[in-house]
Amino acid sequence: RTLCLSRTGMAWEQLLLIASAMPHLAELHFCANGVVSLEPASARGAAEAEGGEEGRAVGNLLCERLPALRTLWLEDNHLASWEGVAPLASLPHLEALNLSGNRIASLPRAHSGFRSLRRRRRWRRTDPPQAARQLTRPACLPQAAAAPLQPYFRLGVD
């Protein structure tokens, strides 16, 4: 149920091939592998053939390959935007997402289509200061708790 392929130098597309043989995979650690995009070439080809959106094709492929995934660690890769991570929203059971140490400049205020996401990892103090300044409490969280955000914070209601 848990697979750790961090620091292996493996490509994201190779991981998806392995994951297709593990339909019950619930937790995946794929940190520090130099991932710049979650869009495999096969999804680009499918989108072009169908004349559809690339994000939808990537989302469909992710659902097919990672149907039971609940926790995903993509720490210390080279992902550059939240839009590049958006296809992960298609994963129906994804509850926790760690993007710490990537080049993402800002997080959206709300969960941005992630239906099941309950936690996402914020930036570390060593990440770019402009990213830390832009981190705000998501609109879907109650403002009653004025305490600083903890390393993980909830995006959904239990």
C-alpha positions as CSV (number, residue, x, y, z in Angstrom):
1,R,0.0,0.0,0.0
2,T,3.0,2.3,0.4
3,L,5.7,2.9,-2.2
4,C,8.8,5.0,-1.7
5,L,10.8,5.9,-4.9
6,S,12.4,9.1,-3.7
7,R,15.8,10.1,-4.9
8,T,15.9,7.3,-7.5
9,G,16.2,9.5,-10.6
10,M,13.1,7.8,-12.0
11,A,10.9,9.8,-14.4
12,W,7.3,10.5,-13.5
13,E,6.1,8.5,-16.6
14,Q,8.1,5.5,-15.4
15,L,6.5,5.7,-12.0
16,L,3.0,5.7,-13.7
17,L,3.9,2.5,-15.5
18,I,4.9,0.8,-12.2
19,A,1.8,2.2,-10.4
20,S,-0.5,0.6,-13.0
21,A,0.5,-2.7,-11.5
22,M,-0.4,-1.6,-8.0
23,P,-4.1,-0.7,-8.0
24,H,-4.2,-0.6,-4.1
25,L,-1.4,1.9,-3.7
26,A,-2.4,4.4,-1.1
27,E,0.7,6.3,-0.2
28,L,3.4,7.4,-2.6
29,H,6.8,9.1,-1.9
30,F,8.3,10.5,-5.1
31,C,10.6,13.2,-3.7
32,A,13.8,14.7,-5.2
33,N,13.5,13.0,-8.6
34,G,13.7,16.2,-10.7
35,V,10.1,16.1,-11.7
36,V,9.2,19.2,-13.8
37,S,5.8,18.1,-15.1
38,L,3.1,15.7,-14.2
39,E,2.1,15.4,-17.8
40,P,3.5,12.2,-19.4
41,A,4.0,12.1,-23.2
42,S,1.2,9.5,-23.5
43,A,-1.3,12.0,-22.1
44,R,-0.2,14.7,-24.5
45,G,-0.7,12.3,-27.4
46,A,-4.2,11.3,-26.1
47,A,-5.2,14.9,-25.7
48,E,-4.1,15.7,-29.3
49,A,-5.8,12.6,-30.7
50,E,-9.1,13.4,-29.0
51,G,-8.9,17.2,-29.6
52,G,-9.4,17.7,-25.8
53,E,-7.7,19.4,-23.0
54,E,-4.3,18.2,-21.9
55,G,-5.2,18.6,-18.2
56,R,-8.2,16.3,-18.6
57,A,-6.2,13.7,-20.4
58,V,-3.5,13.8,-17.7
59,G,-6.2,13.6,-15.0
60,N,-7.8,10.6,-16.7
61,L,-4.4,8.8,-16.9
62,L,-3.7,9.6,-13.2
63,C,-7.1,8.1,-12.2
64,E,-6.4,5.0,-14.2
65,R,-2.9,4.5,-12.8
66,L,-3.4,5.7,-9.2
67,P,-7.1,5.0,-8.3
68,A,-6.6,4.4,-4.6
69,L,-3.9,7.0,-3.8
70,R,-4.5,9.0,-0.6
71,T,-1.2,10.5,0.2
72,L,1.3,11.9,-2.3
73,W,4.8,13.3,-1.5
74,L,6.4,15.3,-4.3
75,E,8.7,17.2,-2.1
76,D,12.0,18.7,-3.5
77,N,11.1,18.3,-7.2
78,H,11.0,21.1,-9.8
79,L,7.3,21.7,-10.2
80,A,6.8,25.4,-11.0
81,S,3.1,26.2,-10.8
82,W,-0.1,25.2,-9.1
83,E,-1.7,24.8,-12.6
84,G,0.9,22.1,-13.3
85,V,-0.3,20.2,-10.2
86,A,-4.0,20.7,-11.0
87,P,-4.4,17.3,-12.8
88,L,-3.9,15.6,-9.4
89,A,-7.3,17.0,-8.5
90,S,-8.8,14.1,-10.5
91,L,-7.5,11.6,-8.0
92,P,-10.8,10.8,-6.1
93,H,-9.2,9.8,-2.8
94,L,-6.2,12.1,-2.5
95,E,-6.2,13.6,1.0
96,A,-2.7,14.8,1.6
97,L,-0.3,16.4,-0.9
98,N,3.3,17.5,0.0
99,L,4.7,20.0,-2.5
100,S,7.3,21.5,-0.2
101,G,10.6,22.4,-1.8
102,N,9.2,23.0,-5.3
103,R,9.3,26.2,-7.3
104,I,5.6,27.0,-6.9
105,A,5.2,30.7,-6.2
106,S,1.8,30.6,-4.6
107,L,-1.0,28.3,-3.5
108,P,-4.7,29.0,-4.3
109,R,-6.8,30.3,-1.5
110,A,-9.2,27.4,-1.7
111,H,-8.8,23.7,-2.5
112,S,-9.1,24.4,-6.3
113,G,-11.0,21.3,-7.4
114,F,-9.4,18.8,-5.0
115,R,-12.5,17.2,-3.6
116,S,-10.9,14.9,-1.0
117,L,-7.8,16.9,-0.1
118,R,-7.5,17.5,3.6
119,R,-3.9,18.5,3.9
120,R,-1.3,20.1,1.7
121,R,2.2,20.9,2.8
122,R,3.2,24.5,3.0
123,W,6.6,25.9,2.2
124,R,9.5,25.5,4.5
125,R,11.4,28.5,5.9
126,T,14.2,27.8,3.4
127,D,11.9,28.2,0.4
128,P,11.7,31.6,-1.4
129,P,10.5,34.4,0.9
130,Q,8.0,35.6,-1.7
131,A,6.3,32.2,-1.6
132,A,6.1,32.3,2.2
133,R,4.6,35.8,2.2
134,Q,1.9,34.7,-0.3
135,L,0.8,31.7,1.8
136,T,-2.6,32.6,3.3
137,R,-5.3,30.6,5.2
138,P,-7.7,29.1,2.6
139,A,-11.1,30.7,2.4
140,C,-12.8,27.4,3.3
141,L,-11.2,27.4,6.8
142,P,-12.9,29.1,9.7
143,Q,-11.1,32.3,10.8
144,A,-11.8,31.7,14.5
145,A,-8.4,30.0,15.0
146,A,-6.0,32.9,14.6
147,A,-3.0,30.8,15.5
148,P,-0.2,30.4,12.9
149,L,-0.6,27.6,10.4
150,Q,0.9,24.4,11.4
151,P,3.1,22.4,8.9
152,Y,-0.1,20.7,7.7
153,F,-3.4,22.4,7.6
154,R,-6.9,21.2,6.6
155,L,-8.6,22.1,3.4
156,G,-11.8,20.2,4.0
157,V,-14.4,19.6,6.6
158,D,-14.3,16.3,8.5
